[in-house]
Amino acid sequence: MVYMNTNFNKKYLLLVVFLFFSIAQLSAQQKHTFAINKNDFVLDGKPFQIISGEMHYARVPRAYWRDRLKKARSMGLNTICTYMFWNAHEPVKGTYDFKDNLDIAEFCKIAAEEGLWVIIRPGPYTCAEWDLGGLPSYLLKNKNIVLRTSDSDYMPQTLTFLNRAVQAFKNSQITKGGNVLMVQVENEYGVYKSDKVYLEAIKNTLLKAGVDVPLFHCDWPGKNYYDKGHVEGVIPTINFGSKAQKGFETFAQYVPEGPRFNSEFWTGWFDYWGGKHEVHSVNEKLADFKWMIDNGVSVNLYMFHGGTTNGFFPGANGSNTYYTPYTTSYDYDAPLNEDGEPNDKFYAFRDVILKKYPDLKLPALPTPIKKIVIPEFKLTHFASLVNNLPAPKVFETPQNIEALDQAYGLILYAHDFTGELKGELKITRVMDRAMIYLDGKKIGVLDRRLNQTAIQVNFPTGKHRLEILVEPLGRVNFGTAIDTERKGITEGVYLNGKALKGWQHYQFPLDKIESVKPSSTKAGYPEFLKGSFVVNEIGDTYLDTRNLDHGLLWLNGKLIGRYWGIGPQQTLYIPGCWIKKGLNQITVLELGSPKDKSLKGIKEQIWSTQLDSTLLHSKAGSKLTLNTNQLVKAGVLEDKDGWQNISLDRATSGRYICLESTSSYENSAVAAIAELRILDANGQEVPREECTIVYADSEEFEKENGLA
């Protein structure tokens, strides 16, 4: 996905008058109808413009659902769209959870009470910067499974979950007197593959399970995506973050009839550890939003409110050669901040809606939730991780955590041997960050983010114990890499190319933090810290983690999430509804070297990135020299969206491919492409997961995420 700025140029005047309804305005009627005609969504027999906002109930405390939904109505939205995350609802195979913060029926009920319709996206795959795109990690225990396909190891489990998911919301459909208007089939599937057997099975399972409202599917604009992701009986919609008019002109070329629905209008973007905080201005987004509202195009703001990805659920972007794990915060630079407060986008979008619908009566914003300050308090040593070792499981070769029925947490691998440790110590694959110890002393760290796989070692002959503590940082949630997102050590450990055999596996799922027993410290190893604070009034706060280094934090036994001094997130949002009046307990698992063992609560989120030059693909002083004798193609790329094919005059072999831009359009200082795919002499795609970037002569890291 990419952002592309565009200037608003109004060319069309839509003559159909769309009526803007909310449930509150129709409350006098007993039963509503929702349908689709040749070009429109139709509510109670009249054309209906969906003006929706995305908000995931799993990312917002249940106690705050109503506050956020009230704000959606206050902004002028008439609909809320939400994902259902399979790995949250079925964390263990066959064990379902649809209660408390995962009670989708209650979420729909509250939305109805606040005058909002609902669109549900039950997956099974969701993307959404959520661990493995919402798919449960236990699927990966099967080494042969092919996710998001009709593979017999995968699809039956998918259909079982979907059937159960529908039972949780089917009575909330508009056909049953509820407020659910539509249900999505899979998610951006045309961008991924073209398995129509799989898509038909999902569609039919939803229908048989009791879905009797319209089904839709979403993809990026482009006939190639539509051809791969469309099945009959499912309405096509498109996702984008800019160039709305152009997107729908493209859409009309392959879908000439039917309602126009921008099912995801990206209001901001997500953050990853070590990157700059994503900020996308009102001016960048407003013209496209206005064009859609003014022209009767239905739209869903992704996100209206991002919230927080608590626990171990943040996902990642990546492949076999690059990796960017996401932050705990899912602020997304959305119209509502992470803490639920409206910002300039909120008011600007509301003004656009009110200008189109001047008679719309919007409720006032609810009273802001109180923010509190918590004075600085100390954290003290409680226990050492390695002094809380469970009984080991022994295997000849390292096993990934999924093979051991572990979903999240940490795993320690230990290998006892007699001899010297000299040369290259290589781990394949490091998933995702490995801390290496020899005889109780840390000797190195390997980080998948930095594409690190080996260290040089030189230790004399003797009796040794090699330990490798691996921290998973989140499973990739987008692209074909999801099939290989097993965590821990996935292949082996090698000394000068020879596999080391005989490994003890110590599992730390970290799902029962209360079971950690006090113990003495062990230098260089992760340690548990404890602290407490007392409050006399309840309110939201942000725990300032800048004195710490890298680890996990629990409040009153609840895992809030990961912190990391590299940024951009320097504070953890703590909802007041999770704070107790009186004494509150904090537990921290610190994996690094903190500046000071202390925390404090402040009223604002802090974004700050510790710039890491190792993320850049060109090192200081490096220079690329091109030989004109090796030029294989010169030409011009058209100034348009979508794929452009470049055919070489002959098959060419080599190790590197270099693209050089000699000019740009519109006198821009930047010339760039969004994606590159290379085909071999047989027309087969060269796997992008096996390629890496070795040089880029212009990358921006100071002001924005402009990495190659």
PyMOL commands that set and color helices and strands:
alter all, ss='L'
color gray80, all
select helices_A, chain A and resi 24-26+57-59+62-75+86-89+100-102+104-113+131-134+137-141+155-172+174-176+189-191+196-209+223-229+244-254+282-294+344-356+385-388+402-404+448-450+480-484+513-515+576-578+613-615+628-630+665-667+688-690
alter helices_A, ss='H'
color red, helices_A
select strands_A, chain A and resi 34-36+41-43+46-48+51-54+79-83+117-121+180-184+215-219+235-240+261-266+298-302+316-318+323-325+374-378+380-384+393-395+410-431+433-438+441-447+454-471+488-495+498-499+503-508+527-535+541-544+550-555+558-564+571-574+582-590+598-602
alter strands_A, ss='S'
color yellow, strands_A
deselect
rebuild
show_as cartoon
